[in-house]
Amino acid sequence: MEQLTIHAHAKINLALDVLNRRPDGYHTVRMIMQSLSLCDTLFLQKAAEPGIVLSARNPEQFPDVTWDENNLIYKAAKLFIDTCSIKNGVHITIEKQIPSAAGLAGGSSDAAATLKGMNQLFEQNLSLDELKEMGVKLGADVPYCIQLGTALSEGIGEQLTALPAAPAMYCVLVKPEAAVSTKYVYQNLKLDKAHHPNIDAALDAISTCNVNKLCANLNNILEPVARTLCPEVEDIELKLAELGALGTCMSGSGPTVFGLFTDGNDAIEASEYFLDHGYEDRTFVTKFFQPTCRY
């Protein structure tokens, strides 16, 4: 194989709880992850000469992203080459769609897709678990982004349990203009005072395919802290609910807010409000994504 194309899917957290802070600075989490059809597209081509060449088709749309050795795609390719003693080089071009610094795991998903793509391109036949072990060295969300689908994520995010597919839902994503620092959010989270999500209730809703119960248990323990930096999060949630969303929540450490719908037309109509009110480049209509296979 000389070249291939692979997709890197965004994710949302249907529920996110933080249990404690570990001595190494990481936090122990318990969260329900869900892949979305919104994705970046990566084009990988084998090169005869060693080295990694990374470029983007639409870099002007992502001025805050660097396309050098500091990018997770580059780091993932280098990790794979070094681990598997690959002699060839690789040229990787990306067409990005997932907004950056949004709580949607865009960088982690790109790294995961790179590892999976390199595995296929260079015919290394590493298992899914082997790729996950490699991926966690790049970031806690990378193993999930390798697995995809609906999953319970524990530990620092690397302990994954595949779940039954969540009820099929359409998802409107709205990203506020203000940035939210992940470091600030975690540092200012007061676990003894925080309202912890009912993860078990959300898991039961998924197992019984109960849409209303799932939407009633969307919750993110990080959201109140993120709102102190970006009050717009709450405003967007309230508007999405007013426009018919069955449930709303912030994803990850933010600031992107999502609203869930069972009807695609309702989701499109809700998105049109934000498209008409200054969110042209920060509103997306997507849906839950389930892989046809686990690899």
N, C-alpha and C positions, 0 to 999 in steps of 0.2 A: 504494500500500500504506500502510495506516494503523497496523498493528500486526503483530507476529510473535513467535513463540516459538523459542528456539534453545538447544541444549544445549552445555555446556562440559565436556569430558571430562577426567577425571584421567589422569595418566600415571605410569608407573614407568620406571626405568632398568634394563634387563636387564643392562647392563654399563656401567660408568662409569670412564673413565681421565682423568687430568689429566696433560698433557704438560709444561707449563711455565707460569711466571708472566710475564705481559707487563709492559712498562714502565708501561702505563696502569693496572695493578692487576688487570685481568681475567686469568683463567686460560684457556689453550688446552686444550680438552677433546676427547675422542673417546669417544662414548658411543652406545649403542643404546637408542632410546626406543620405548615401546609404550603406545598409548592403552588405556584401560579403559572398560568400560560405565558404571562409576560416574561420575555427572555432576551438575553444578549445572544448573538450568533458569533461563534469563533470559527475561523478558517485556518487550519493547520496544514503546513506543507513541509515535507521532509527536505532537508538541505544536505548537500554532500559535505560542505565544510562545517566544522564545529562552530557553535555559537547560537545565540538566540536573538532573533530580530522580531521586535514587537511593534505593531502599528495599529492605528484605528482609522476606520473609514469616515467617521464623523467626529473628529476630535474637537471641533469648534463648539459642539453641543455639550461638551464636558470639560470646560476649562480648568476645573479643579483636579482633574485626573492627570497623573504623570504617566508617560509611556516608556519607562526606563526600568532599570533593575530594581527599583523600589515598588513596582507594580506587582500585585499578587499573581498575575498571570506569568510574569517573568520568573518570579520566585518559585512558582509551582513547576514550571518547565525545567528550571535548573535543578530543583530537588529531584525530579524524576530522572533527569539525565545523570545526575551524580549517583543516585541510589541504584540505578540499573546499568550503570557504566555504558551509556549510549555514546557511540562515537560520532554519529551524525549530528548536524545542527537542525534547527527548526525555525521556520518563519510563521509567525502567528499574527493574523489580522482579526480585529474584532469590530463588529458593528453593534454599538451599545444602544440599549433601550431602557434598561433599569437605571433609575436615577441614583446618583452616588450619595453617600452619607445620608441615607434615607431610612435605615432600619429594615431594608429589604434584602440584605445579604448579597448585594450586587457583586462586591469584590470577592466574597467567599464562594459565590456561585461560579464566578469566572475561574477561580483557582480550581474548583472541583471539576469543572468541565475540561480544563486544561489537563489535569491528571488523567481523566478518563480518555480524553482524546489522544494523549501521548501513549497511553497503554495500548490503544488500538492501532495508532499509526506505526508504532515500533514493534507491534506484535509481541508484547511481553507477557500477556495472559495473566496479569496479576488479578487476584480475586477482589471482590468488592471490599472485603474486610482488610485486605492488604492496602488497598487504595485509601481506605479510611484511616488506617494507622499512619500512612504517609501524610494525609491531609490534615490531621490534628496538629501537626508541626507548623502548619501555616495559619491556623485559626480554629477556634472552638466550633464555629458553624460549618466548617468545610466538610467534615464527615457527613453531616445531614445533607448538605448540598450534593454530595455524591450519591446518597441513598434516594432522596426525593420522596414525594408522596405525602402521606399523613403519618406523623411519627411523634412519639413521646421522647423528649430529649432530657437527659439527666446528667449528673456529674457537672462538668463545666460546659456540657453540651455535646460531649463525645459519646455518651452512653445512649444508644438509640434503640427504641423498640418500635418496629413497624406496626401501625394500627390499621384497622379496617378503613377503607376510603371514607373520608368525611362526606356528608351529603353534598351533592353537586350544587355549587353556589356561584353566582356572579359577584364580582368584587370591584368596587370603585375605589381607587387609590387617589388620595389628594395629599400632596406634599406642601407644607407651609414653606414660606420663603426663608424664615429664620432657621439657622443651624442649631443643632443640639449636640453638645459634647457628651459622648458616651462616658468618658472618664468622669465628668462632672456628675452625671446622673447616678452612676454607681457610688461615687464617693459621698453623695448627699442623700442616699437612700437610708432611711432609718427603719431597720427591719423590725424593731420592737414596737413601732408605732404604725407600720404600714398595714393596709388591708390586703390580705393574701387571697389570691384567686382560688376558687374551688375547682382545682384541676380534676378531681375525681368526677365531679358532676359533668364537666365538659367531656371527659373520657366516656362516661355513660351515654351522653347525648350522641357521640360519634358511633358508639357500638350499637345503639338502637336507631340510628339515622333520624334523630329527633331534631329537626331544624330549629324549632322555637327554643328548645332547651339549650342547644348549642349557642344560639345568639344571645340568650339570657346570661350565659356564663362566659362571654368574651371578657377578658380582664387582663390587665398588664400592671404589675406592681410598680413598674418604673414610670408609669404615665404621670402621676401627680408631681414627681420631681421634674419631669420634662416640661410640664405645663408652667412651672415657675420661670423657665427660660423662654417658653413659647406658648403663651396663652391661646394662640390661634388654634392649637390642637383641640381644645374644648369647643371653640366656635365651629370648627369644621365638623366635629362629631354631632353637635346639635343640629347643624344644617342638614347633614346626611340623614339623620333620623327624621327630620321634618320632610325630607324629600322621599321618604319611604323605606329607608334602610331598616332591615329587621334587627340588625345589631351593628354596633360600631366599636372600634378600639384603635389604639395606637400600636404599631408594630415595632418590635425590638426596643432599642433605646430612643427611637423616634428619628425625625418628627412625623413620618408619614402616618396618616390616618386611613383606615379602610372602613368601608360600609358594605354589608353583605345583602344580596338580593337573590331571590329565587327566579326572577324573571329578567331576562336580558334586556328587554325594552325598558323596563323600569330603571335598570342600572344606567343605560345610555341616557335616559331623560335626566336622571340625577346628575350625571357627569356634565351635561350641557349647562347646568347652572354655574358650575365652577369654571367651565371653559369660557363662559360669558362674563365672568367676574374676576379676571386677572390671573387665572391659574392655567393658562393655555398650555404651557410646557410642563405643568406639574400635576396633571390629571390623567389618569389611565383607567380604562375599562378592561378588565381581564376576568379570568375565572379560575376555579380550582383546577390544578393539573395533577393527574395520576399517571405515573410511568406504566407503560404496557408490561414492562418487566423490571425487576429490581436492579438490572444492570444493562 
